[in-house]
Every structure is written in C-alpha cells, then in structure tokens.
C-alpha cells in the first residue's frame, strides 16, 4: 500500500511538472509570436508585401516563433498568401486572420494589424495587472503560516521567557 501511494505521488508530481513546463513553453511561444506580429507590422510599415514582411520577421524573430512563421511561409509559397493566411491555425492565427480579412477586402493591411496589436497589448496588460492584484491574496496563506509565527516568537518570546524566569526563583 505505501509503495502504491509513493508511485502515485511520483506520477502526479511528474505529470504536474510536465504540464507546467508545457504551459511555460506555450506562453513563451505565444509571446514570441506576438513579437513576430509586431515585426510583420514593421515590415508592412516599411512598404513590404505581406509575404515579404513575414520573411523578414522570420529572420529577426525569436526561435520560439520561427517554427510557426516557417510553416506559414511554406504554406504561402504553395497555396498563396491569401489562402495561407485564411487557413492558418497556429499561434500566429489571430494576426493571420486580421491580415487575411484585410487582404480579402482590399483594405490596407498595416492599420488592421496595428489595431489588432494594440488591442492584444491592452489585453495582455490587463491580464498582468489582474495577476498582480491577485498576488497579495495568494501570498496571504504563506505569510500567515511561515512569517507570522516567527515574528510572534521573536517579539513575544523574550517577554514570556523573562516573565517565567521572574516567577521561578
């Protein structure tokens, strides 16, 4: 029975660590793809075509975003920019959908992408502020269980020891 409990605990800890690592890798990939979208907007502002802006972003983006950009560029070469942007389902999909809507409608791609990036940056900032506001609540239990007893021992302990010493002659 104890062996099964230990095995269960080891498996649970391993799966938790694996899930946490996967989550960290996914958030790093999403962050890198957001930065790559900003590079694409910079290329579009410089007068490049949508495909050329993606190519430049590929050479200057973080390694986490290069796979998604490479797949999208390969799809652009084989199916065309419009079809590749519409069919993108990777981490660049939100920006690709905005660019696809602009390309299909004939609207300028740069203002559409900049609008998306502005909204996304605001959403990320809001999420960060929300997480920062939740932090004191999350730290309340460790503070209470770990710091408060030590503080009480340091402040009340000497007084109690002094009082006990005076009571016992």
FENRADA-V253934 format. One record per residue. RES is the residue in one small letter. PHI is phi in degrees with one decimal (NA if undefined). PSI is psi in whole degrees, -180 to 180 (* if undefined). NEAR is the number of other C-alpha atoms within 8 Angstrom. Layout:
RES:PHI:PSI:NEAR
RES:PHI:PSI:NEAR
This chain:
x:NA:-47:4
x:-63.1:-33:5
x:-65.3:-41:6
x:-65.1:-39:7
x:-65.6:-42:8
x:-65.8:-42:8
x:-62.4:-43:8
x:-61.9:-43:8
x:-63.8:-42:8
x:-64.2:-44:8
x:-64.6:-42:8
x:-64.5:-44:8
x:-65.4:-41:8
x:-63.0:-44:8
x:-66.8:-38:8
x:-63.3:-46:8
x:-63.1:-41:8
x:-63.6:-43:8
x:-65.6:-40:8
x:-65.4:-42:8
x:-63.8:-43:8
x:-62.6:-41:8
x:-64.6:-43:8
x:-63.6:-41:8
x:-65.8:-40:8
x:-65.8:-43:8
x:-69.0:-34:8
x:-65.9:-38:9
x:-67.0:-42:11
x:-65.1:-40:11
x:-64.8:-43:8
x:-65.3:-37:13
x:-69.3:-34:13
x:-64.2:-43:10
x:-64.9:-37:9
x:-64.7:-36:13
x:-63.7:-37:12
x:-65.9:-37:9
x:-65.9:-37:13
x:-63.3:-43:13
x:-62.4:-38:12
x:-64.7:-41:9
x:-64.5:-41:14
x:-64.7:-37:13
x:-66.2:-27:8
x:-81.4:0:6
x:95.8:9:6
x:-78.0:158:10
x:-73.8:171:7
x:-61.7:-46:10
x:-66.4:-41:10
x:-67.1:-37:9
x:-64.3:-38:15
x:-65.7:-39:12
x:-64.0:-44:9
x:-65.4:-41:11
x:-62.9:-34:14
x:-62.2:-41:12
x:-73.9:-24:6
x:-111.7:4:7
x:-89.5:170:12
x:-69.7:154:8
x:-58.9:-30:7
x:-66.2:-27:9
x:-95.4:-13:14
x:-65.4:-35:10
x:-63.3:-48:8
x:-63.7:-42:11
x:-66.2:-40:12
x:-62.2:-43:9
x:-63.8:-42:8
x:-66.4:-41:11
x:-65.3:-40:11
x:-61.5:-40:8
x:-67.1:-35:11
x:-64.9:-37:14
x:-68.5:-38:8
x:-86.6:-40:6
x:-106.7:-12:8
x:99.8:154:9
x:-63.2:-44:11
x:-62.7:-49:10
x:-66.6:-37:9
x:-67.2:-41:12
x:-66.7:-40:14
x:-66.4:-40:9
x:-88.8:4:6
x:-68.3:130:11
x:-127.7:17:6
x:-88.7:-164:6
x:-68.8:-16:9
x:-89.8:5:14
x:-56.7:-44:10
x:-60.6:-45:7
x:-67.4:-37:10
x:-64.7:-39:11
x:-64.8:-39:11
x:-65.6:-45:11
x:-64.6:-39:12
x:-63.3:-42:11
x:-63.1:-39:8
x:-68.4:-42:12
x:-66.1:-43:11
x:-66.1:-41:8
x:-82.2:-15:6
x:87.1:6:6
x:-76.2:158:7
x:-63.8:135:8
x:-74.3:-35:11
x:-61.9:-51:9
x:-62.0:-35:7
x:-64.7:-46:11
x:-67.7:-39:12
x:-63.7:-39:9
x:-62.6:-44:8
x:-60.8:-45:10
x:-63.7:-37:11
x:-66.1:-45:8
x:-64.3:-42:8
x:-66.0:-40:8
x:-63.7:-40:8
x:-64.9:-42:8
x:-63.3:-42:8
x:-65.2:-41:8
x:-63.4:-43:8
x:-61.0:-41:8
x:-65.0:-38:8
x:-66.9:-42:8
x:-64.8:-40:8
x:-62.7:-43:8
x:-65.1:-38:8
x:-66.9:-34:8
x:-74.2:-26:7
x:-81.5:-16:8
x:-59.8:-46:8
x:-59.3:-36:8
x:-67.3:-40:7
x:-71.1:-27:7
x:-89.3:-6:8
x:-63.0:-46:8
x:-65.5:-50:8
x:-60.9:-38:8
x:-62.8:-43:9
x:-67.8:-43:9
x:-80.5:-28:8
x:-107.8:-43:8
x:-88.6:-44:9
x:-59.6:-45:9
x:-60.3:-39:9
x:-65.4:-40:8
x:-63.4:-42:8
x:-64.7:-43:9
x:-63.1:-39:9
x:-71.9:-33:8
x:-92.4:-43:8
x:-90.1:-29:8
x:-54.6:-53:9
x:-61.4:-35:9
x:-66.4:-43:8
x:-66.0:-42:8
x:-64.6:-41:8
x:-64.6:-40:8
x:-67.8:-41:8
x:-66.1:-35:8
x:-67.5:-37:8
x:-71.8:-29:7
x:-77.0:-31:6
x:-104.3:99:5
x:-77.5:*:4
